[in-house]
Amino acid sequence: MASMSNIHLLQQSKSSSFYKQHATNSITSIANRRRTRLEFSPLSKKIESTKQVIFSSTPLKFVGLNEILKHHDSHKSWITKAAAADAEGREIEIANGSAKPGKSFAERFPALVTGFFFFTWYFLNVIFNILNKKVYNYFPYPYFVSAVHLLVGVSYCLVSWAFGLPKRAPVDKEILGILTPVAFCHALGHVMSNVSFAAVAVSFTHTIKALEPFFNAGASQFVLGHQIPLPLWLSLAPVVIGVSMASLTELSFNWTGFISAMISNIAFTYRSIYSKKAMTGMDSTNVYAYTSIIALLFCLPPAIFIEGPHLMQYGFKEAIAKVGLYKFLSDLFWIGMFYHLYNQVATNTLERVAPLTHAVGNVLKRVFVIGFSIVVFGNKISTQTGIGTGIAIAGVALYSLIKANMEEEKRKSAKTPAS
């Protein structure tokens, strides 16, 4: 038994020696292969030529968020402009660790954007006046057409509200009470303007409407009790003289067109007076929307009772017979759309500019409309009418510039602190 045990122990010893030797040979072989690979590496010689790397037993220390914030606070002047863009395509400026949107296109090029607004305003206004007059040439019903203008505009506002563009502002009885006089004057002025457009040439109606500053000055002095300086009154003299000259020799002159344009001037003057009292804190888009809705309610009764019977018997049939149903309906729709859009863009444009630019823009708009209407419709005007129109427009420009300068001086003096 003892010999058998010795034999067994000997075999185990040999076996363990064999495995140890095999393991040693395997490790040596792997080391040789690794050494061979390093010899082919371009980094091997550099590694061998460097000093011996000593690994510290000190554990690695990871920098936490608090350390980063402390480091950031010690460099508050750090500013980085990232080459990123937000949803509107604007650069993002990262200042003090917080992302701030850079200037938008409108902020970088304000003059270009404002010029585009003016161009759009004039373009829409000219197109409206041309289409409006063309409709009256085969459908002379200004009360009904005025209601259509407002109806299309109101529909546009309702659709915009439905999509939240813009969000509808809440309204109560008090606000409606304030806006109702404004809407009534707006409706009256709009209807009377269209009666004049239907009766006489577009250029002549706009020449008569050049008297609107005269009525505004009179209402400010005698209704509101505001003292109008003498230079402002004197600047209105060319307007009155020019309109008188143009009216005496206007080939399309008739009393319906003349009186209607004058009533329109008075109505829009009182609209301006009541508008100053209608500062409800509501944005201009919502104010105009509510004004249009109320004005439509004022326009419907005269359209129904004055022109309704004749429209049902002759008006619609004659218009459809002349141009067809599709063109008739599309013309009514587009003049309403252009009417609303040009008024809305005009409001947006005038909010962007100073009073002086506002005044010049209004005068140039009237010049554009008169000039384009003469060219498009080929209206013949006498030499005296042309001279009178030019004098009236020059007078309006002079009045507007003086008034704008006065308002600017008043604004600056109000901002200046009392010494």
C-alpha positions in Angstrom: 0.0 0.0 0.0 2.8 2.4 0.8 4.5 1.7 -2.5 1.3 2.4 -4.3 0.9 5.7 -2.5 4.5 6.7 -3.4 3.9 5.9 -7.0 0.7 8.0 -7.0 2.5 11.0 -5.4 5.3 10.7 -7.9 2.9 10.7 -10.8 1.1 13.8 -9.4 4.4 15.6 -9.0 5.4 14.8 -12.5 2.0 15.9 -13.8 2.2 19.2 -11.9 5.7 19.8 -13.1 4.6 19.2 -16.7 1.7 21.6 -16.3 3.9 24.2 -14.7 6.5 23.8 -17.5 3.7 24.0 -20.1 2.3 27.2 -18.5 5.7 28.8 -18.3 6.4 28.0 -22.0 3.0 29.4 -23.0 3.6 32.7 -21.1 7.0 33.0 -22.6 5.6 32.4 -26.1 2.9 35.1 -25.7 5.4 37.6 -24.4 7.7 36.9 -27.4 4.8 37.4 -29.8 3.8 40.7 -28.1 7.4 41.9 -28.2 7.5 41.0 -31.9 4.4 43.0 -32.6 5.8 46.0 -30.7 8.9 45.9 -32.8 6.7 46.5 -35.9 4.8 49.4 -34.3 6.0 52.9 -35.2 5.6 53.8 -31.6 7.8 51.1 -30.2 11.1 52.9 -30.5 9.6 56.1 -29.1 8.3 54.1 -26.2 11.6 52.5 -25.6 13.5 55.8 -25.8 11.3 57.5 -23.2 11.9 57.5 -19.5 10.3 54.8 -17.4 6.7 55.5 -16.6 6.0 55.4 -12.9 2.4 54.9 -12.0 1.3 56.6 -8.8 -0.7 54.7 -6.3 -2.8 57.8 -5.6 -6.4 57.2 -6.9 -7.8 59.3 -9.8 -9.9 62.3 -8.8 -12.9 63.1 -11.1 -14.0 66.7 -11.3 -17.6 67.0 -10.4 -20.4 69.5 -11.4 -19.7 71.7 -8.4 -16.0 72.2 -9.4 -17.1 73.0 -13.0 -19.6 75.6 -11.7 -17.0 77.1 -9.4 -14.5 77.3 -12.3 -17.3 78.9 -14.5 -18.1 81.5 -11.8 -14.5 82.6 -11.7 -14.6 83.4 -15.4 -17.8 85.5 -15.7 -16.5 87.3 -18.7 -16.5 84.2 -20.8 -18.5 84.6 -24.0 -18.8 82.1 -26.8 -20.7 82.5 -30.1 -21.8 79.1 -31.3 -22.3 78.3 -34.9 -25.7 77.0 -34.2 -29.1 78.1 -35.3 -32.5 78.1 -33.7 -35.8 77.3 -35.4 -35.9 80.8 -37.0 -32.4 80.4 -38.5 -30.8 82.9 -36.1 -27.4 82.6 -34.5 -27.3 81.5 -30.9 -25.0 83.5 -28.6 -23.9 81.8 -25.5 -23.0 84.3 -22.8 -22.2 83.4 -19.3 -23.3 79.8 -20.0 -26.8 80.8 -21.1 -28.0 80.6 -24.7 -29.4 83.9 -26.0 -31.0 84.2 -29.5 -29.1 86.6 -31.8 -30.6 89.4 -33.9 -33.3 88.3 -36.3 -33.4 89.4 -40.0 -35.9 92.2 -39.2 -33.6 93.5 -36.4 -30.5 93.4 -38.6 -32.1 95.0 -41.6 -35.0 97.2 -40.3 -35.0 99.6 -43.3 -35.3 96.8 -45.7 -38.2 95.2 -43.8 -40.0 98.5 -43.4 -39.6 99.3 -47.1 -41.2 95.9 -47.9 -44.1 96.8 -45.6 -44.6 100.1 -47.4 -44.4 98.4 -50.8 -47.0 95.8 -49.8 -49.3 98.4 -48.4 -49.2 100.5 -51.6 -49.4 97.5 -53.8 -52.5 96.1 -52.0 -54.1 99.6 -52.0 -53.6 100.2 -55.7 -54.9 96.7 -56.6 -58.0 97.2 -54.4 -58.8 100.6 -56.0 -58.4 99.3 -59.5 -60.5 96.1 -58.9 -63.1 98.1 -57.0 -63.7 100.5 -59.8 -63.8 97.8 -62.4 -66.6 96.1 -60.4 -68.6 99.3 -60.3 -68.3 99.6 -64.1 -70.7 96.6 -64.4 -72.2 96.4 -60.9 -72.9 99.9 -59.6 -74.2 99.1 -56.1 -71.8 100.6 -53.6 -73.9 99.9 -50.5 -73.9 96.2 -51.2 -70.2 96.1 -52.3 -69.2 97.9 -49.1 -71.0 95.2 -47.1 -69.2 92.6 -49.1 -65.8 94.2 -48.3 -66.5 94.0 -44.6 -68.1 90.5 -44.8 -64.9 89.0 -46.5 -62.8 90.8 -43.9 -64.8 89.5 -41.0 -64.7 86.0 -42.4 -60.9 86.3 -42.7 -60.7 87.4 -39.0 -62.9 84.5 -37.8 -60.7 82.0 -39.6 -57.6 83.6 -38.2 -59.1 83.5 -34.7 -59.9 79.8 -35.2 -56.3 79.0 -35.8 -55.0 81.4 -33.1 -53.4 83.8 -35.6 -53.8 86.0 -33.6 -55.5 84.7 -30.4 -58.9 86.3 -30.0 -58.9 88.9 -27.3 -61.8 88.8 -24.8 -64.4 91.5 -25.1 -67.1 92.7 -22.8 -70.0 95.3 -22.9 -67.7 98.1 -21.9 -65.3 97.5 -24.7 -68.1 97.0 -27.2 -69.5 100.4 -26.0 -66.2 102.0 -26.7 -65.7 100.4 -30.1 -69.3 101.0 -31.4 -68.9 104.7 -32.2 -65.6 103.9 -34.0 -67.2 101.2 -36.0 -70.2 103.4 -36.9 -67.9 106.1 -38.3 -65.8 103.5 -40.0 -68.9 102.1 -41.7 -70.2 105.5 -42.7 -66.9 106.6 -44.1 -66.3 103.4 -46.0 -69.8 103.4 -47.6 -69.6 107.0 -48.6 -66.1 106.5 -50.1 -67.5 103.6 -52.2 -70.5 105.8 -53.3 -68.0 108.4 -54.5 -65.9 105.7 -56.2 -68.9 104.4 -58.1 -70.0 108.0 -59.2 -66.7 109.6 -60.2 -63.2 108.8 -61.2 -61.0 107.2 -58.6 -58.4 110.0 -58.9 -61.0 112.6 -58.2 -62.3 110.9 -55.1 -58.8 110.7 -53.7 -58.3 114.3 -54.6 -61.4 115.2 -52.5 -60.2 112.9 -49.7 -57.0 114.9 -49.6 -59.1 117.4 -47.5 -59.2 114.9 -44.6 -56.4 116.7 -42.7 -58.4 120.0 -42.9 -61.4 118.3 -41.2 -59.1 116.7 -38.7 -57.6 120.0 -37.7 -61.1 121.6 -37.5 -62.4 118.8 -35.3 -59.3 118.9 -33.0 -59.7 122.7 -32.6 -63.5 123.0 -32.2 -64.6 119.6 -30.9 -61.7 118.4 -28.7 -60.6 121.9 -27.8 -56.9 121.4 -28.9 -55.2 124.6 -30.0 -54.0 124.3 -33.6 -50.9 126.5 -34.3 -51.1 129.0 -37.1 -48.4 127.4 -39.3 -50.5 124.2 -39.4 -53.6 126.1 -40.5 -51.6 128.0 -43.1 -50.3 124.7 -44.5 -53.9 123.6 -45.2 -54.5 126.6 -47.6 -52.8 124.9 -50.6 -55.0 121.8 -49.9 -58.2 123.7 -50.1 -57.0 125.7 -53.2 -55.8 122.6 -55.0 -59.0 120.6 -54.4 -61.1 123.6 -55.5 -59.1 124.0 -58.8 -59.3 120.2 -59.5 -63.1 120.1 -58.8 -64.0 123.0 -61.1 -62.5 121.4 -64.2 -62.9 117.7 -63.3 -64.5 116.0 -66.3 -66.2 113.3 -64.2 -67.5 115.7 -61.6 -71.0 115.2 -60.1 -72.4 116.2 -56.9 -73.1 112.7 -55.6 -69.4 111.8 -55.9 -68.3 115.1 -54.4 -70.7 115.2 -51.4 -70.1 111.5 -50.7 -66.3 112.0 -50.5 -66.8 115.0 -48.2 -69.1 113.0 -45.9 -66.4 110.3 -45.9 -63.8 112.9 -44.8 -66.0 113.9 -41.9 -66.8 110.3 -40.9 -63.1 109.3 -40.8 -62.3 112.5 -38.9 -64.7 111.4 -36.1 -63.4 107.9 -36.3 -60.0 109.2 -35.4 -61.5 111.2 -32.5 -63.3 108.2 -31.1 -60.3 105.9 -31.8 -58.3 107.9 -29.3 -60.9 107.1 -26.7 -60.9 103.4 -27.6 -57.5 102.6 -26.2 -58.6 99.3 -24.6 -55.1 97.8 -24.3 -56.1 95.3 -27.1 -53.7 94.8 -30.0 -54.5 96.6 -33.2 -55.3 93.4 -35.1 -58.1 92.4 -32.6 -59.3 96.0 -32.5 -59.7 96.2 -36.2 -61.4 92.7 -36.3 -64.0 93.8 -33.7 -64.5 97.1 -35.5 -65.1 95.3 -38.8 -67.7 93.0 -37.2 -69.6 95.9 -35.8 -69.2 98.0 -38.9 -70.7 95.1 -41.0 -73.8 95.2 -38.8 -74.2 98.9 -39.6 -73.6 98.3 -43.4 -76.2 95.5 -43.9 -79.4 97.5 -43.3 -78.8 100.2 -46.1 -77.5 97.5 -48.4 -80.8 95.5 -47.9 -83.3 98.3 -47.8 -81.8 100.8 -50.3 -80.4 98.5 -52.9 -81.9 95.1 -52.0 -85.1 95.2 -54.2 -83.3 96.4 -57.3 -80.5 93.9 -56.7 -82.9 91.0 -56.6 -84.8 92.2 -59.7 -82.0 93.5 -62.0 -78.6 93.8 -60.3 -77.4 90.3 -60.0 -78.9 89.1 -63.3 -77.3 92.0 -65.2 -73.9 91.5 -63.6 -73.9 87.7 -64.3 -75.0 88.3 -67.9 -72.1 90.7 -68.5 -69.2 88.8 -66.9 -70.5 85.4 -65.8 -71.2 84.0 -62.4 -67.7 82.8 -61.6 -66.0 86.1 -62.4 -68.7 88.1 -60.6 -68.3 86.1 -57.4 -64.5 86.0 -57.6 -64.3 89.8 -58.1 -66.5 90.4 -55.1 -64.3 88.1 -53.0 -61.0 89.5 -54.1 -61.9 93.2 -53.6 -63.1 92.3 -50.1 -59.8 90.4 -49.4 -57.6 93.2 -50.8 -59.6 95.7 -48.8 -59.0 93.9 -45.6 -55.4 93.1 -46.3 -54.4 96.6 -47.3 -56.0 98.0 -44.1 -54.3 95.4 -41.9 -50.9 95.9 -43.5 -51.3 99.6 -43.3 -51.9 99.3 -39.5 -48.8 97.0 -39.2 -46.7 99.4 -41.3 -47.6 102.5 -39.4 -46.8 100.8 -36.1 -43.2 100.3 -37.3 -42.3 103.9 -38.2 -42.0 107.3 -36.7 -44.7 110.0 -37.1 -42.7 111.8 -39.8 -42.3 108.6 -41.9 -46.0 107.9 -41.3 -47.0 111.3 -42.7 -44.8 110.9 -45.8 -46.1 107.4 -46.4 -49.7 108.5 -46.4 -49.0 111.2 -48.9 -47.0 108.9 -51.2 -49.8 106.3 -51.0 -52.4 108.8 -52.3 -50.0 109.9 -55.1 -49.5 106.2 -56.1 -53.3 105.5 -56.2 -54.1 108.7 -58.2 -51.3 108.0 -60.7 -52.1 104.3 -61.2 -55.8 104.9 -61.6 -55.2 107.5 -64.3 -53.0 105.2 -66.2 -55.1 102.0 -65.8 -58.5 103.6 -66.6 -57.2 106.2 -69.1 -59.1 109.0 -67.4 -58.6 112.3 -69.2 -57.9 115.2 -66.9 -57.6 118.9 -67.8 -54.4 120.8 -67.2 -56.1 122.7 -64.4 -57.2 119.5 -62.7 -53.7 118.1 -62.8 -52.2 121.3 -61.4 -54.9 121.5 -58.7 -54.3 117.9 -57.7 -50.5 118.5 -57.4 -51.1 121.6 -55.2 -53.5 119.7 -53.0 -51.0 116.8 -52.5 -48.2 119.2 -51.8 -50.3 120.9 -49.2 -51.1 117.6 -47.6 -47.4 116.8 -47.5 -46.5 120.1 -45.9 -49.3 119.8 -43.3 -48.2 116.2 -42.5 -44.6 117.2 -42.1 -45.3 120.1 -39.8 -47.7 118.0 -37.7 -45.2 115.2 -37.5 -42.4 117.5 -36.3 -44.7 119.0 -33.7 -45.6 115.5 -32.4 -42.0 114.5 -32.3 -41.0 117.6 -30.3 -43.9 117.0 -27.9 -42.7 113.4 -27.5 -39.1 114.4 -26.8 -40.2 117.1 -24.3 -42.4 114.5 -22.5 -39.4 112.2 -22.2 -37.0 114.9 -20.9 -37.0 114.9 -17.1 -37.9 118.2 -15.4 -34.8 120.0 -14.2 
